[in-house]
Amino acid sequence: MTDPKTNSILDEGNRLFLKGKLKEAIVFYEKILDDKPNHLSSLNNKGYALSKLKDFDSAMECYDAALQICTDDLSVLVNKTSTLRKQGNFPEALLLCDKILKDNPKYNIILYHKERILFSMEKFEDSILCCDIILKDHPDNGDVLFDKSCNLAMLSNFDEALNLLERIISQETLYKVKAKKSKSFAKLLDNSRFQKLVS
């Protein structure tokens, strides 16, 4: 049964969280956890706030505590994956992605994490496969198209990388800046077509 008092404290914590007042939000989540140490949403939200504050170890403690209460809570699993990725713990993050995708093969948030993790592990072909699964349902997702273009550039498949880049820049010019800053396109800096696209 939900407790109205707990819900109002949680709402206040979430309101502060959305305003970017992360430390203040954590105080409210802790208020609930002092009384109900197994309150799943408070553990998850506290972990998420800590992760945003780059206190990854404490965030992981929250997620692990939450997963002891409910081993397959998707929201907690997604947040844990994201934190592992931010920590650079790619092998463990990848294992978690695969565990989630076993039961939810088209779960785009996790596919998105997975393609980024694979890219960081320099598994560019595998990363492209993940991008393609997302793009089947969301063919115009700019971020995923951009990531696919980065993977192609890393594989020296420059024509295809530039074709994709051209397509996304025509949709949204902010990708010009992203492409200019991205190390993935380092080999294309002298390429006249690339220069034209990002100028």
C-alpha positions as CSV (number, residue, x, y, z in Angstrom):
1,M,0.0,0.0,0.0
2,T,1.3,3.5,-0.8
3,D,1.7,5.9,1.9
4,P,0.6,9.5,1.1
5,K,3.2,11.0,3.4
6,T,6.0,9.0,1.7
7,N,4.7,10.0,-1.7
8,S,4.7,13.7,-0.9
9,I,8.3,13.5,0.4
10,L,9.3,11.6,-2.8
11,D,7.5,14.1,-5.0
12,E,9.4,17.0,-3.3
13,G,12.7,15.1,-3.8
14,N,11.9,14.5,-7.5
15,R,10.9,18.2,-7.9
16,L,14.2,19.3,-6.5
17,F,16.0,16.7,-8.7
18,L,14.4,18.0,-11.8
19,K,15.5,21.6,-10.9
20,G,19.1,20.3,-10.7
21,K,19.2,20.6,-6.9
22,L,20.6,17.2,-6.5
23,K,22.1,17.4,-3.0
24,E,18.8,18.8,-1.7
25,A,16.9,16.1,-3.5
26,I,19.0,13.4,-1.8
27,V,18.1,14.8,1.6
28,F,14.4,14.0,0.8
29,Y,15.2,10.5,-0.5
30,E,17.2,9.8,2.7
31,K,14.3,11.0,4.8
32,I,12.2,8.2,3.3
33,L,15.0,5.6,3.5
34,D,15.6,6.4,7.2
35,D,12.0,5.2,7.8
36,K,11.8,2.7,5.0
37,P,15.2,1.4,4.0
38,N,13.8,-0.8,1.3
39,H,11.9,1.9,-0.5
40,L,12.8,1.1,-4.1
41,S,12.1,4.4,-5.8
42,S,14.0,6.4,-3.2
43,L,17.0,4.0,-3.5
44,N,17.0,4.3,-7.3
45,N,16.5,8.1,-7.3
46,K,19.1,8.7,-4.7
47,G,21.5,6.5,-6.8
48,Y,20.7,8.5,-9.9
49,A,21.3,11.8,-8.1
50,L,24.6,10.6,-6.7
51,S,25.6,9.4,-10.2
52,K,24.9,12.8,-11.6
53,L,27.1,14.2,-8.8
54,K,29.8,11.8,-10.0
55,D,29.8,9.9,-6.7
56,F,29.6,6.6,-8.6
57,D,30.6,4.3,-5.8
58,S,27.7,5.5,-3.6
59,A,25.4,5.4,-6.5
60,M,26.3,1.8,-7.1
61,E,25.6,1.0,-3.4
62,C,22.1,2.4,-3.9
63,Y,21.4,0.4,-7.1
64,D,22.8,-2.8,-5.6
65,A,20.6,-2.4,-2.5
66,A,17.6,-1.8,-4.8
67,L,18.4,-4.9,-6.9
68,Q,18.4,-7.0,-3.7
69,I,14.8,-5.9,-3.2
70,C,13.8,-6.4,-6.8
71,T,16.4,-8.1,-9.0
72,D,14.8,-7.2,-12.4
73,D,13.7,-3.6,-11.9
74,L,14.3,-2.1,-15.3
75,S,14.7,1.4,-14.2
76,V,17.4,0.4,-11.6
77,L,19.2,-1.8,-14.1
78,V,19.3,1.0,-16.7
79,N,20.7,3.4,-14.2
80,K,23.3,0.9,-13.0
81,T,24.3,0.3,-16.6
82,S,24.7,4.0,-17.2
83,T,26.8,4.4,-14.1
84,L,29.1,1.5,-15.0
85,R,29.5,3.1,-18.4
86,K,30.4,6.5,-16.8
87,Q,33.0,4.6,-14.6
88,G,34.6,3.1,-17.7
89,N,33.7,-0.4,-16.5
90,F,32.7,-1.4,-20.0
91,P,32.8,-5.3,-19.6
92,E,30.4,-5.3,-16.6
93,A,28.2,-2.7,-18.3
94,L,28.1,-4.9,-21.4
95,L,27.1,-8.0,-19.4
96,L,24.3,-6.0,-17.8
97,C,23.1,-4.8,-21.2
98,D,23.0,-8.4,-22.5
99,K,21.1,-9.6,-19.4
100,I,18.4,-6.9,-19.9
101,L,18.2,-7.5,-23.7
102,K,17.7,-11.2,-23.2
103,D,14.2,-10.5,-21.9
104,N,13.7,-7.1,-23.7
105,P,15.5,-7.4,-27.1
106,K,14.2,-4.1,-28.5
107,Y,14.7,-2.0,-25.4
108,N,16.2,1.0,-27.1
109,I,17.6,2.8,-24.0
110,I,19.8,-0.3,-23.3
111,L,20.6,-0.8,-27.0
112,Y,21.8,2.9,-27.0
113,H,24.0,2.3,-24.0
114,K,25.3,-0.9,-25.6
115,E,26.2,0.7,-28.9
116,R,28.1,3.4,-27.0
117,I,29.9,0.8,-24.7
118,L,30.9,-1.3,-27.8
119,F,32.2,1.9,-29.4
120,S,34.3,2.6,-26.3
121,M,35.6,-1.0,-26.4
122,E,36.5,-0.4,-30.1
123,K,34.1,-3.1,-31.2
124,F,32.8,-0.9,-34.1
125,E,31.1,-3.6,-36.2
126,D,29.1,-4.8,-33.1
127,S,28.2,-1.2,-32.2
128,I,26.8,-0.7,-35.8
129,L,24.6,-3.8,-35.4
130,C,23.1,-2.2,-32.2
131,C,22.6,1.1,-34.0
132,D,20.8,-0.7,-36.9
133,I,18.4,-2.4,-34.5
134,I,17.4,1.0,-33.0
135,L,17.3,2.6,-36.5
136,K,14.8,0.0,-37.7
137,D,12.2,1.5,-35.4
138,H,13.6,5.1,-35.3
139,P,15.2,5.7,-38.7
140,D,15.7,9.4,-38.0
141,N,17.3,9.2,-34.6
142,G,20.1,11.8,-35.0
143,D,22.2,10.6,-32.1
144,V,22.2,7.0,-33.2
145,L,22.9,8.0,-36.8
146,F,25.8,10.1,-35.6
147,D,27.1,7.2,-33.6
148,K,26.8,4.9,-36.6
149,S,28.7,7.5,-38.7
150,C,31.5,7.6,-36.0
151,N,31.7,3.8,-36.1
152,L,32.0,3.8,-39.9
153,A,34.7,6.4,-39.8
154,M,36.7,4.4,-37.3
155,L,36.4,1.4,-39.7
156,S,37.7,3.7,-42.5
157,N,34.5,3.3,-44.3
158,F,34.6,7.0,-45.1
159,D,32.1,7.3,-48.0
160,E,29.3,5.7,-46.0
161,A,30.3,7.7,-42.8
162,L,30.1,11.0,-44.8
163,N,26.8,10.0,-46.4
164,L,25.3,9.5,-43.0
165,L,26.9,12.7,-41.6
166,E,25.5,14.7,-44.5
167,R,22.0,13.3,-43.9
168,I,22.0,14.2,-40.1
169,I,23.6,17.6,-40.6
170,S,20.9,18.4,-43.1
171,Q,18.3,17.6,-40.4
172,E,20.1,19.3,-37.5
173,T,23.1,21.6,-37.8
174,L,24.3,20.9,-34.2
175,Y,25.9,17.7,-35.6
176,K,28.4,19.9,-37.5
177,V,29.9,21.0,-34.1
178,K,29.8,17.4,-32.8
179,A,31.5,16.1,-35.9
180,K,34.2,18.8,-35.7
181,K,34.9,17.9,-32.0
182,S,34.7,14.1,-32.4
183,K,38.0,12.2,-32.5
184,S,36.2,9.6,-34.7
185,F,36.6,11.9,-37.7
186,A,40.3,12.7,-37.1
187,K,41.4,10.9,-40.3
188,L,38.9,13.0,-42.3
189,L,40.1,16.4,-41.2
190,D,41.9,17.0,-44.6
191,N,39.0,15.5,-46.6
192,S,37.4,18.3,-48.6
193,R,33.9,16.8,-48.4
194,F,34.2,16.6,-44.6
195,Q,35.5,20.1,-44.4
196,K,32.5,21.3,-46.5
197,L,30.0,19.5,-44.3
198,V,31.3,20.9,-41.0
199,S,32.1,24.5,-42.2
